[in-house]
Every structure is written in structure tokens, then in C-alpha cells.
Amino acid sequence: AEPLFRSNKSTRAAENARKMMRLQRELIGVDNLLRPGRVFLMEGTLLKLGVNGAKAKIFFLFNDILLYAVKRILRQGSQLLTKKVMPLNEMEVNDIGREVGKGQQWSFKITTRDGSFIVIASCTKEKELWLEALRKAIKGLQDDEEDGTIQDLNFEMSRRTVSSSTVDIGREAAARTPN
């Protein structure tokens, strides 16, 4: 079983590297996306509630940061303009869907050092996937900081379809590889 595990681990690492390189090319406004130990976990469109109402933003979750971007349409195609990059070690997420009015039951709150904002998923399942992934990534980062090391969080990548968009979900592997 060991050679198969190595093969799966190297396949996951190669998939992550390809995804990270694609995102580095597509995301405008973030220069240091490719970093040792950074792992892509999840991507999807959520509505971000602001003073002018709810607007669609594309969120990208990594093992150490969450960022969101907007799509700009140009004559020669489109690009993703990064609006905000938030470190997970300064983040808290809360399910507020039960506290708000009807139509916003799929919302949750993201709090950072700079403030907080509310995002709305398209359904209960999508909200639960985001909350689970965010909480696991935050906890994994906190655990690594308590150990005094920043470890590569071994995530098993799987694809899930939520609504009409594909969302990549990172799942923790059964056991962490010791350094």
C-alpha cells in the first residue's frame, strides 16, 4: 500500500502545482501566490453582502489564506482582479444563517483583523462545505503554529459540484506525515 500512497500523494502534489500555477497567471493583484507549503483547497462563487447590496465574488481558499476576486471582461477575454487577501491565522467564521431573515439562511460571517463581512452561499450544502473547509483550514494552521512549524497539510483533493459551479474541496488525509 505504501507505493500507492506515494503515487497518490505525488499526483495530489502535481494537481495542486498545476492549479496554483494557473491561478497565479489568472489572478491580477496577488504576486506571491506560489509559496512553499501553500495548498489550494477550494474555489467557488459566493455573494458578498456590502453597503450596495449583495455582489458575486469568486473566493479561493488555501491552507493559509482566503482571497476573493471579481471577473473583469475585456475585449481579449476576461481576468480575475483580486480584491482582498486574508490570512487564516487572523480569521474567524460563524454560521449566522439562523439569525438573519428569510432568503439569507445560507449566510455566514467572516471576521478578520480588518473587520467583518457576510457572504451568502447558493444553498445549505454549499454553505456547509465552505464552513467546514474554512474551519478545518483555520484549525490546521493554528495546530501548525502551536507546534512551532508550518507543515504542509496533506489534503486529499476531490471535486464536488454545487449548484452550477464546480467546487474543489480539500479533505484532510487520515494521518499527517511527520517531518
Order of alpha helices (4+ residues) and beta strands (2+ residues): alpha-beta-beta-beta-beta-beta-beta-beta-beta-alpha-beta-beta
